[in-house]
Amino acid sequence: MEKSNFYKNKIILITGGVGSIGSEIVKRLLKLDPKSIRVFDNNETALFYFGQEFQSEKIRLLTGDVRDRLRIEMAMEDVDIVFHCAALKHVPLCEYNPFEAVQTNVIGTQNVIDACLKNKVKRMINISTDKAANPINVMGATKLLTERLVIAANHYKGNNKTIFASVRFGNVLNSNGSVLPVFCQQIKKGGPVTVTNPDMERFVMSIPKAVGLVLKSAEIMKGEEIFILKMPVVRLGDFTSALIEEVSPKYGYNPSEIKIKIIGERNGEKHCEELITRNELKNAIETKDMFTIFPYSDNKNRFPIHNDIPSKNSNFLSKEEIKKLLKETLSFSE
């Protein structure tokens, strides 16, 4: 991302600020000369260690939960920009704890929206997921609702100048609790690597690219959009084999020693993820780096995508391309 003056002297709040995406947003913003960055999270221990790592006078560490409307309202006083990263994101846990997912992802997002309006925040970016496109699980359904809440906020804000938009992620490699660190730990122990279904297809993106999309979207947003970074697609079996070949020698193993164990698909998992639904295509445009879905009421003078759904991508990464991506991702996290 090019050096931008957009964030200079801004007061910024990040919910879920010590998570994989939130913490990387903080790192990137510190280079863009904001006035202050408020890191809001309900993980007290992680906040403490975050403060030890980033001893910057620009950072304010705030303990709180997006479920607590009054707390988020207090935290947002005088804020210019909000990045809403807080969420329950693990599909199996959300399947078995659906109301908790609703409390955080849906009600929590509405609390953040209300706090933005009350404090006259200039703009808010909501972090969503490709699982919100034609959702079949609780997590995806709650994230679809957050996207709709964010769009709707632009309509009932009255004379308030706040604008709201979302970004839709794929699978963020090496984020907390994602499959990459889990697989690496299994390889470190000598295997086996547990794979649900090797034929599953997933969109993947690195943490830096995900955060680049967030920061760029916050700059160019007009309100109501859903921004989607163009992402490569991998088959889970190809990804696992490439990872074993790439990582196992670092732990003293021959790749042939690490076995793969098929454990079957879990509740709520899609075989093939989607980026955009067929209905959304009518209001989407394609640029070099991303797709942008515009509100249904604002499709004049647009040049929508009329070809096949971008999610139905047959151009899967080869094993060598996956290895290259893994090298970039793992070197970033070291």
N, C-alpha and C positions, 0 to 999 in steps of 0.2 A: 504494500500500500504506500502510495506517495505521501510525503509530508503534507499534512493538511492544517490549515488555520481554523478549521471549523470548530474544533474543540478548545481552542485557546481561551482561557479565562472562564470556561464554563464550569458550573457546579453539576456534577454527574452522580447519580445514584444507580447502583447495580444490585438488584435482588438476586439471591443465590450467588453472592459475590465471591465466595471462596471455592465454588465448584470449578470444574475444568474450563468451561467457557467464561464464566464470570471472572476468574482470576486472570485468564489470558487477556480479557478486555482491559482489566486494570493495568497489566504490564504494557499493553500497547498505548493506552491513554496517557500513561506517565510520560511517554515520549512526545506527546502532542500538546503539552503545556496547559492542562486544565487548571482552573482555580483550586478545585478540590474534588476528590472522589470519595463518595460514601459507599462503603462495602457493607451491605446489609445481608445478614445470614442468621439462621437459627442454630448453627453449629459453633458453639462457643469455643471449643478446643481448636477447631480449624481456624477460627478468627484470630485466636491468640498466636498460633504459629505463623499465620499469614502476616500479622503485624511484626513478628520477629524477622521474617524474611524481607519484607518491604518496609524498611524504616524510613518512610517518606513523610515529610510534614504536610503533604497534600492529601494523604489518606486518612479517612475517618472510619473507624471500625464500629459498626452498629449491630448489636445483638437484637434480633427480633424475628417475627414470623409473618409471612404475608397473610396468614389466616387472621391476624390481629389487625383489624382495620385502623384503630386509633394509633397503634404503634407505627404503622407504615405512613399514616398521615403526618405524624410528628417528624419522622425521618426525612420526609420529602419537602420540608419547608425550604423555600428559596432555590429549589433544584431547577435546573434548566432542561436536562435530558435524563430519561430513565431507561435503563436496559433491564428488562424483566426476564431473568434467567431462572428464577426459583421454580422448581417443579418436582413432582414425583414422576420419574421417567422409566422405571424398570417394568417392562410388560408383565412378567409373572407376578410381581408383588402387587401391581395395580389390579390384576385380575382377581386376586384373593382379598384385596382391601379396597374395593371400589369406592366406598364413601370417603375414605381417606384421600383417594385420588381426586375426587370431586371437591373436597374441602380445600386442598392446596391448589390444584390446577385451575379449577373453575371459580370457586368463591374467592380464592386468593388473588386471581387475576382481576376479578371485579373490584376487589379492595384496592388493588394497585391503580386501576383506572380511576376509581372514585377519588383516591388521594391525589392523582395527577390533576384532576379537574379542580379539586378544592384548593390546591396550591398553585394553580395556573402554570403548571409545567409546560414547557414549549413543545416537547415531543417525547413519545414513548415508543420503544421498539419491543415487541413481544417475541420470544424465542419459541418457535413451534417445531414440528417434525413431519417427515413424510408419512408417518403413521396416521396423520390427520386426513390424508387423502383416502376416501372410501374406507373408513376405519372398521376393523373387525374386533378390536380389543378395547378395554376400558381406557387405557392410556391414550390411544389414538382418538377415541371419542371425546375425552375431556379436552384434548388439544384442539380438536375441531371446534369445540365450543369456545375455547379461548380465542381462536382466530375470529369467530363470529362476534364475540363480545368486543374485541378490539375494533373490528369494522364498525359495529353499531355505535361505539363511543363517539365516532366522528359525526354522528347524526343528531344525538340528543345533547350535545355540549352547549347549545345556545350560543351566546356571544363569546364563549371561551375560545381562545386561539390554539389550544392544545391540539396536536395532530397525533394519530395513532396508526401504527402499521405492524406487520409481522414478518419474520423471516422463517422459512421452512427448511430445516436441516435434514440431511440423511444420517447415516451412522457415523458419528464422529470418532475417528480412530484414536485409541489410547485415552479417551475420556474416562473419568472415574466410573468403574463398574462395567465398562464396555468389554467386548469379547477379546480384544487384543491383549490387555494386561492379564486377563484370566488365562488365555492360552499360553502366554509367556511363562506364567507361574507353573502351569502344568508341564511345560517342556523343561523348565528348570528342575522339576522333581523327577524327570525321566519319563513322563507320560503316564497314562495315555492322554491324548487331547480329545475332549468330549465334544462332538459335533452333533447338532440336532438333525440336520439333513444336508448333505453335501451339495444338493441341487438347488438349495435356496439361493435367491438372488438379492443382493443388497447394494444400495447406493452408499458410497463411502466418501468421506472428506476428512482432511486433516484439521486439527485444532486451529492452526494459523489461518487456513482458508475459511473456516467457519467464522472466525472472528473478523476477518477481513470483510466478509459479506455483511456482518452485523454493522460494522462501523461505516461502510459505504452506504448501506441502506438508510442509516440514520441521517446521513447527509442529504441524500437525494429524495427522500420520501416527501410526498404531498399529503398523505393521509389515505387510509383504507387499503393500501397495497399489501400483497403477500409476495415477498422476494424469495426466489429459489436459486441457489447457486447451481450451475451445471456441474454434475458429478459423474465420475466413472462408476461402472457397475462391476461387481465381482460375484462369482459363484463361491459359496462358502467352502466347498471342497477345494477349489483352486487356491483360495486364500489360505486355508489351513496348511496345505502342502507347501506352498511358498514360504509361509512363516516358519514351518519346521526346518526347511532347508536353510533358511536365513539365520535362524536363532540358535538351533540346537548345538552347532559347533562352539558357540560362545560359552555354553555350559558344559563343554567337554563330551558331547554326545555325537555319534554319527547319526545323520538324519534317518537312516534305516532302523535305528533303535527305537525311535519315537513312534508309537502306534496311535492310530486314530480309532476312537470308539464312537459308534453311531448310537445316540441315546433317544432319538425320535423328537419330533416337534413338540414344543410346549404349548400349553393353552394360550390362545390369543395371537399366536404367531402367523404371519402371512408367509406364503411360499415365495411370492414376489412382491416387493414393495413398489409403491407408485409415487411419483412426484406430483403429478397433476391429474385431476379427473377429466374425463371427456367434456363434462359440462363447463369446467373452468377454462378449457382451451378457448372458448368463444370470447373470453375477456382477457386473454394472456398475450403478451408480446415476448419476442425472443431477441436478446442482444448477445454480444459476444460471450459474456461471462455468466449470464443469468436469464431466468424467465421471471417475468413480473405479471402477477394476476391483479387485474384492476377490478373495482367494484362493478356489480352488474348494472348499476344505474349510470355508469360512466364509460360506455363503450363507443362513444362518438369519436371519430377521427383516429381510431386505433387501427392497427394492422395485426389482427389476431392470427394465431397459428392455426392453420387448417389441415396440416398433415397429421400423421399418426401421433398418438400421445407420446411425449418425450420419455415417459417412464418405461415404455415398452422398448427398451434398448437392447439390441442384439450384439452390440459391440462391447463384449466383455473384455476386461483387462486380461492379458496373457499372464502366465506365471512370472515371466521376466519383468513385465510392467508392474505386477503386484510387488515383486521384490524391490524394485526401485522406489515405489511408494512407501514400503515398509522401512527402507533405509532412511528416507527423509523423515518419516514419522518418529521412528525410534531415536534417531539422532537429535531430533527436536526436544524429546523428553529427557534426554540424558543431562 
